[in-house]
Amino acid sequence: MLEELDGPPDPNVELAWLEEAQRRSRELDTGAVDTIPADEVFAKVRDQLKRG
């Protein structure tokens, strides 16, 4: 159904997302980035929303 609305997927976009996912995976595997537990992220967002 979505394909009818938007047309076929753009192979360049799909390739870009694949490359992005691979880059992020490498960063996690090498320790180049730190992960943040979801509960911490959501708590911070809730706090920021309360402050306006």
Order of alpha helices (4+ residues) and beta strands (2+ residues): alpha-alpha-alpha
